[in-house]
Amino acid sequence: MAAVSESSRRCVIWFGKPGEREKVMLAADGWQIRAVLPQQSADIGMRGGDTVVGLIDFRTSSESELERIGRFTAEHQHMPLFAITPAISTAPLPCHPLLAACRQQFPHPPDLNGLLRELQALDAVPSPAAGEVLQTLLGQSDVMLNMRATLRKYAPVDLPVLITGETGTGKEVAAHALHQLSTRADRPFQAINCGAIPSTLVQSELFGHERGAFTGATSRRQGLFETAHTGTVFLDEVGDLPLDAQTSLLRVLQEGTIERVGSNQALRVNVRILAATHVDLEQAVEQGRFRRDLYYRLNVLRLSMPPLRKRGGDVDLLAHHFLRSFRGHHQIRARGYSSAARQAMERFNWPGNVRELLNRVQRAAITAEGELISCADLELSPAGTALEGSQLDSARIHAERETLLSCLQQSQFNVSACARLMRVSRVTIYRLCRKHQLTLDSLR
C-alpha cells in the first residue's frame, strides 16, 4: 500500500496563500499543500513515517500574523521550516526570529526547483518510482506540471486510464509511470501495440489459446492478460482492436474473466488496464468502429499528453537533457547548441513530438563537427522548418565551412593546432580547405 499513501505522507503546510504555479509544481512532485491563512486555526495530524514541512510566506503576512505563526511553529519544533521572502524586504524582516528558525530562504519569485530539491532531501520515505517519473516526464511548462499532478492522482486509484495524445508525446512512458506509482509496482507490466498484431492473432495474443485451437497451435499458450495477472496491462493504439477482441476486452473489464481461444472455461484475472490512442475514439464510436460500452469502460480516468509545440520552453530543456544523456553513453564532441539552433528548435512545429526531438538530437550529436550543434546538424533551417534534399546538403556544406573557418581563426591559422581542435588529421584540414576554396596564405 506504499504507493497509495505516498502522496498523503508528503505534505507542505503553507502559512499564507500559494500561487497557482507554486501549487501545481508541488503537486507534480507528489506533495500535498495545506494552505493555512494566518488568521485561521491550524492543526497537524501526523502518522509515523509522514513527511510534513512548514513553509512560511512572508510576502503578505503582517507582524501580528507572523507572531501567531511563530507561536504555532514553536509547538512543532520537529517540523522543518522554509521561508519565502518578498522581493524587497521590509525593515523588521531581516531580523525576524522566524527567519532564524527557517532552514533556508527563497526570495520572491521563489526558486521552486531549489525548494523541491530541499524537500526531496528531507523526505523520510524517498520513492525511486517517483524520481523515475520526473526523469522520464521532464518539463516545467504549465501543461506538463498539470499532467504530472494528474498522473500522481490517478496512479494509486485502481481504475482504467485512457491516455490520449499525438504520436510521440510519451503515452507509453506515462503508462509506465502510472504502473510504477501504483500498488502494483512490483507486479508484471505487460504492453502491446494493438495496431501491430494481425487481426487473426489478436485473440490469441491477448487471451491465449488451447492446444489444437487452430492450425499451428501445438501447445497451450498463455495470453497477455494471464501473464500480467495481479499487474498492469497497457494496450497501445487500442482503437485498432477488431470488434471481436473489443467484446472480449469488455468482458475483462466487466467481469474480470477471460477465455482462451478454443476453450469455454472462464479464467479469472486481476489486472489494471491502461489504454492509449492517438485517434478520436468518440468519432470511432459514431462510425461504428469502436464499441460505445467499451469506450465508457476505458474512459473512466483520462490523461491527456500535451504536444511538444504547446510546451513552451520544454524544448530547450529536453534537448539539453537528451544531449547530456547521449554524451554519457557515447564519445562525441558536441556539448551544446548554437543560438541559431536553439531558436530553430523553438520555432519548429515538431509533428513527431518528443520522439522526433530525441531522434534529431541523437543524429545531430553524431554528425556535428564542432562542439555546438548547428541548425544543419539538426536538419532545420534558422526559420524553424525541416531541411530536405539539396537544402540539407547546402546547409551542411555551409556549416562545415563555418566550423573550419572558426577553428582556423582560433588556432591562428596553424594547421596542426586546427587539426587538434577539430580532432582530425592535418591531411583532412588541407582537404577541407581545398573543398571550400580557402587559401591559408591569404587568410593568414
PyMOL commands that set and color helices and strands:
alter all, ss='L'
color gray80, all
select helices_A, chain A and resi 2-5+7-9+20-28+63-74+93-95+97-101+112-122+128-136+142-154+171-180+194-196+202-207+224-227+238-240+243-255+281-286+292-298+308-310+314-327+339-347+353-367+389-410+415-422+426-435+440-443
alter helices_A, ss='H'
color red, helices_A
select strands_A, chain A and resi 10-15+32-36+51-57+81-85+104-107+161-164+189-193+232-236+257-258+267-268+272-277+301-304+336-337+372-373
alter strands_A, ss='S'
color yellow, strands_A
deselect
rebuild
show_as cartoon
